[in-house]
Amino acid sequence: MIGIVSDTHENEEAIRKAATIFKEKNVEFAVHCGDIISPPMLDHFKGLKMKFVFGNNDGEKNGLAAKCREFGFDEIKEELEFNCKGKKFYAYHGTKREKLENAVKSNKYDYVLTGHTHIKKDEKAGKTRVVNPGALFRIYPYTIALLDVENDLLLGLKSQVSIFKLNHDA
């Protein structure tokens, strides 16, 4: 099981809750699809295996990269390719729509993970499943996603979103 989160925009309370859910669900690792904003936000993910991509609002790139090194996270990049359980993944914030569409159309990836729009998405394009977990900022309810790679089962979107909805008032 992997966790997917995006567009946290320094919403510390929601970030804390998302990280807690990932820990409680024993995710193998989690992917943050960008717009973290500032390095101290990475503190909440300490103790998890994490992969990060930069978003268009991540201005403190050097600070974010240094914090990733400090916590032993994978190197933060503009885009990532990685494998998990025999499946090929691509993660990109989604700032340049054409770049994202080209990755999807390439048919190279089993999964494309993205963010930027703050709108949750689960679509299939050829062999590629495109997942946007939604956001923890500016849109409500806040959402994240959990992906069971072995069974191609996405939790946190569609009918099961309430399981992982973060309580805005808590």
C-alpha positions, -999 to 999 in steps of 0.1 A, spaced: 0 0 0 13 34 -9 0 68 2 -6 97 -22 -9 134 -11 -6 167 -29 -11 204 -26 -7 206 12 2 243 11 14 246 47 -19 234 61 -2 219 92 -32 204 108 -43 185 77 -7 175 69 -3 160 104 -36 141 100 -25 128 65 8 116 79 -9 99 108 -32 81 84 -2 69 63 15 56 95 -17 39 108 -22 22 74 15 11 74 21 24 39 52 11 22 60 47 12 41 79 3 43 102 -26 38 139 -23 28 154 -57 40 190 -49 31 223 -34 46 216 0 56 253 2 82 254 30 108 230 45 93 228 80 63 211 65 84 180 58 88 175 96 53 160 97 64 132 74 94 122 95 94 84 101 78 76 68 95 67 36 87 96 12 90 106 -24 84 143 -33 81 163 -65 82 201 -66 50 220 -73 47 254 -88 45 271 -54 76 254 -39 99 284 -40 123 272 -13 137 244 -35 171 243 -18 156 242 16 132 214 7 160 194 -9 182 199 22 153 188 45 147 157 23 184 148 27 183 154 65 154 130 69 167 104 45 138 109 20 144 103 -17 158 133 -36 130 158 -44 128 165 -82 105 181 -108 94 147 -118 100 111 -107 99 77 -123 100 47 -100 89 11 -98 68 -6 -72 57 -42 -72 65 -46 -109 45 -15 -119 60 16 -134 51 50 -119 55 86 -130 49 115 -105 47 151 -116 29 181 -101 11 189 -133 20 225 -138 26 220 -175 -4 203 -188 13 192 -220 41 175 -201 15 156 -180 -5 146 -211 26 133 -229 35 111 -199 0 96 -199 -1 92 -237 33 76 -238 18 43 -225 51 38 -206 35 40 -171 10 19 -152 3 49 -129 7 86 -133 4 105 -100 -3 142 -102 -17 172 -83 -20 210 -91 -57 212 -97 -67 204 -61 -94 181 -77 -94 144 -70 -92 122 -101 -91 86 -109 -91 79 -146 -78 53 -170 -61 63 -203 -50 32 -222 -30 11 -198 -22 41 -176 -42 50 -144 -40 87 -136 -45 96 -100 -48 130 -84 -55 126 -46 -70 160 -44 -56 185 -19 -53 196 17 -59 232 9 -84 255 -7 -109 228 -15 -131 208 9 -133 181 18 -95 176 21 -86 143 5 -56 119 2 -54 85 -14 -41 50 -6 -32 27 -35 -30 -11 -31 -6 -17 -61 -9 -54 -61 -47 -53 -65 -50 -20 -84 -73 -7 -57 -75 30 -49 -89 41 -16 -97 76 -7 -115 85 -39 -150 79 -52 -173 60 -28 -147 55 -1 -136 91 2 -153 95 36 -129 70 51 -100 93 45 -117 127 46 -99 149 71 -122 166 95 -120 203 87 -134 213 121 -112 191 143 
